[in-house]
């Protein structure tokens, strides 16, 4: 039933199910109130209070009166989600799971452990994941919808110069301190015995499934070291070849029998076994179990010692850092660019980083270096989840300053581009409000809203 057809019946009140606080508490009904209706979606007073509480926890400051700004923000989100459904915008289960795991890992790092996180929320990890899922999916859908709406917006150099020529001096953006960093990385050698141990585990998993003792999904949930897929029984979701590790993709796309399990596959993430679920066009859906060999401390110490010798040779002038990065480094993302790290953002690719945008270990290593100096060796986990040992060179440091058209053209271009995008999104929301059924509780009719047209 459409929400607009039942408003008269509910009279703006929704009675939620009866709930008992404890065995000794009396059972009481919880009454919630519908304060806005956007299309066929109701916004409840409890939705607003939940967002208000989240904002307090995250230190969010609302523009204007929170009693007006919060329900308006929820309403705008519903407009984007409605359009995303019309345009068939999708977020894969793999993306959702990976994002949720990243959120959980961050929360664990802040609070100290998974046990403390469960105790704080008074929920199990399964319940926490379930609660995060819908909100994370909605955020991703909204972001993708916004990207689609602004994807064709561009600015020219003339646009940038014209915009900043008319900008008051006190409105010129401040550019935070930025650095350029080069690295040389060494991947500690994994003992053959450890590799054989991992392979033997994967062979055992295959044998257990083939004997009918258990299912692939069960083993993936229990043993896979890919947190993004383990809880789904190892399922990746429909994925194109280009988004997968090449070795993994070569095997996954050649599978034809869902009842058979692949041979052991080595990728840049570790060792896998794979089971086909389905193929659809140029995409494949498979399950996998990932196992990562453990790097011994002895191997790490050897890599750190080798990097210390390499650093000494560079300092003594035997060869340059750039030559070392090209000839010695194991980091495939930087070795073809003299070790220079790349910062990939939605606005493009640059070699400049603010310190908070660097991996934390790299940021700490270069924070107190002078330009041209090389850090002591250190270890870190790279973006593929592997332990690597690194030395870093501070190539350049640009101290924080007000942007200039000659030195910071890209920064200024990004400012103008973002302004154009926000103007486009604002215009779209106002247009969407005009074409959408909206009803707002009378108490909000005196609000100063960011968007026009809510009150009809």
DAHU-V383045 format. One record per backbone hydrogen bond with DSSP energy under -1.0 kcal/mol. CO is the residue of the C=O (numbers start at 0). NH is the residue of the N-H. E is the energy in kcal/mol with one decimal. If there is no record, write none. Layout:
CO | NH | E
CO | NH | E
//
This chain:
2 | 5 | -1.4
5 | 9 | -2.3
6 | 10 | -2.1
9 | 12 | -2.2
11 | 33 | -1.4
13 | 31 | -2.8
18 | 27 | -1.8
27 | 18 | -1.8
29 | 15 | -2.0
31 | 13 | -2.8
32 | 44 | -2.6
34 | 440 | -2.7
35 | 42 | -2.8
36 | 438 | -2.4
37 | 40 | -2.4
40 | 37 | -3.1
42 | 34 | -2.6
42 | 35 | -1.5
43 | 47 | -1.5
44 | 48 | -2.3
45 | 49 | -2.3
46 | 50 | -2.1
47 | 51 | -2.4
48 | 52 | -2.4
49 | 53 | -2.3
50 | 54 | -2.5
51 | 55 | -2.1
52 | 56 | -2.2
53 | 57 | -2.0
54 | 59 | -2.7
64 | 67 | -1.6
64 | 68 | -3.1
65 | 69 | -2.3
67 | 71 | -1.5
68 | 72 | -2.2
69 | 73 | -2.2
70 | 74 | -2.3
71 | 75 | -2.4
72 | 76 | -2.2
73 | 77 | -1.9
74 | 78 | -1.7
75 | 79 | -2.1
76 | 80 | -2.5
77 | 81 | -2.3
78 | 82 | -2.1
79 | 83 | -2.5
80 | 84 | -1.9
81 | 85 | -1.8
82 | 86 | -2.6
83 | 88 | -2.9
91 | 95 | -2.2
92 | 96 | -2.9
93 | 97 | -2.4
94 | 98 | -2.4
95 | 99 | -2.5
96 | 100 | -2.5
97 | 101 | -2.0
98 | 102 | -2.1
99 | 103 | -2.7
100 | 104 | -2.8
101 | 105 | -2.1
102 | 106 | -2.5
103 | 107 | -2.9
104 | 108 | -2.2
105 | 109 | -1.7
106 | 110 | -2.6
107 | 111 | -2.9
112 | 116 | -1.8
113 | 117 | -2.5
114 | 118 | -2.2
115 | 119 | -2.6
116 | 120 | -2.2
117 | 121 | -1.3
117 | 122 | -1.5
123 | 127 | -2.4
124 | 128 | -2.7
125 | 129 | -2.1
126 | 130 | -2.2
127 | 131 | -2.1
128 | 132 | -1.7
131 | 135 | -2.6
132 | 136 | -2.9
133 | 137 | -2.5
134 | 138 | -2.2
135 | 139 | -2.4
136 | 140 | -2.4
137 | 141 | -2.6
138 | 142 | -2.6
139 | 143 | -2.4
140 | 144 | -2.4
141 | 145 | -2.6
142 | 146 | -2.3
143 | 147 | -2.2
144 | 148 | -1.9
145 | 149 | -1.5
149 | 152 | -1.8
155 | 159 | -1.9
156 | 160 | -2.6
157 | 161 | -2.5
158 | 162 | -2.2
159 | 163 | -2.2
160 | 164 | -1.7
167 | 170 | -2.1
168 | 171 | -1.1
172 | 402 | -2.7
174 | 400 | -1.9
177 | 397 | -3.2
178 | 352 | -2.5
179 | 394 | -2.1
179 | 395 | -1.4
180 | 340 | -2.9
181 | 392 | -3.0
183 | 390 | -2.0
184 | 329 | -2.9
185 | 388 | -2.9
190 | 194 | -1.9
191 | 195 | -2.6
192 | 196 | -1.9
193 | 197 | -2.0
194 | 198 | -2.5
195 | 199 | -2.4
196 | 200 | -1.9
197 | 201 | -2.1
198 | 202 | -2.5
199 | 203 | -2.2
200 | 204 | -2.2
201 | 205 | -2.2
202 | 206 | -2.4
203 | 207 | -2.4
204 | 208 | -2.1
205 | 209 | -2.6
206 | 210 | -2.0
207 | 212 | -2.0
208 | 211 | -1.4
214 | 218 | -1.8
215 | 219 | -2.4
216 | 220 | -2.4
217 | 221 | -1.8
218 | 222 | -2.9
219 | 223 | -1.7
225 | 228 | -1.4
225 | 229 | -2.3
228 | 231 | -1.5
228 | 233 | -2.4
229 | 232 | -1.8
233 | 287 | -1.2
238 | 283 | -2.1
239 | 242 | -1.1
240 | 243 | -1.6
244 | 248 | -3.2
245 | 249 | -2.5
246 | 250 | -1.3
247 | 251 | -2.8
248 | 252 | -2.7
256 | 259 | -1.9
264 | 271 | -2.8
269 | 266 | -3.0
270 | 290 | -2.6
271 | 264 | -2.7
272 | 288 | -2.0
273 | 261 | -3.0
274 | 286 | -2.8
277 | 284 | -3.1
279 | 282 | -1.6
282 | 279 | -2.8
283 | 238 | -2.2
284 | 276 | -2.5
284 | 277 | -1.9
285 | 235 | -2.8
286 | 274 | -2.4
288 | 272 | -1.2
289 | 224 | -2.9
290 | 270 | -2.6
295 | 299 | -1.9
296 | 300 | -2.8
297 | 301 | -2.0
298 | 302 | -2.0
299 | 303 | -2.5
300 | 304 | -2.3
301 | 305 | -2.3
302 | 306 | -2.4
303 | 307 | -1.9
304 | 308 | -1.8
305 | 309 | -2.4
306 | 310 | -2.7
307 | 311 | -2.0
308 | 312 | -2.3
309 | 313 | -2.1
310 | 314 | -2.6
311 | 315 | -2.1
312 | 317 | -2.5
313 | 316 | -1.4
319 | 323 | -2.3
320 | 324 | -2.8
321 | 325 | -2.0
322 | 326 | -2.8
323 | 327 | -2.7
323 | 328 | -1.3
330 | 333 | -1.2
330 | 334 | -2.2
333 | 336 | -2.1
333 | 338 | -2.5
336 | 339 | -2.0
338 | 182 | -2.2
342 | 349 | -2.1
344 | 347 | -1.6
347 | 344 | -3.3
349 | 342 | -4.0
352 | 178 | -2.9
353 | 356 | -2.1
354 | 357 | -1.3
358 | 362 | -2.7
359 | 363 | -2.4
360 | 364 | -1.7
361 | 365 | -1.9
362 | 366 | -1.4
365 | 368 | -1.3
369 | 372 | -2.5
372 | 393 | -1.9
377 | 389 | -3.2
379 | 387 | -2.9
381 | 384 | -2.1
385 | 381 | -2.8
387 | 379 | -2.5
388 | 185 | -3.0
389 | 377 | -2.2
390 | 183 | -2.2
391 | 374 | -3.2
392 | 181 | -2.5
393 | 371 | -3.5
395 | 179 | -2.1
397 | 177 | -2.4
400 | 174 | -3.8
403 | 407 | -2.3
407 | 411 | -2.5
408 | 412 | -3.0
409 | 413 | -2.5
410 | 414 | -1.8
411 | 415 | -2.3
412 | 416 | -2.9
413 | 417 | -2.6
414 | 418 | -2.1
415 | 419 | -2.5
416 | 420 | -2.3
417 | 421 | -2.6
418 | 422 | -2.3
419 | 423 | -2.2
420 | 424 | -2.5
421 | 425 | -2.6
422 | 426 | -2.4
423 | 427 | -2.3
424 | 428 | -2.5
425 | 429 | -2.3
426 | 430 | -2.1
427 | 431 | -2.6
428 | 432 | -2.5
429 | 433 | -1.5
430 | 434 | -1.1
432 | 435 | -1.1
436 | 38 | -4.1
438 | 36 | -2.5
440 | 443 | -2.2
441 | 444 | -1.8
443 | 446 | -1.6
//
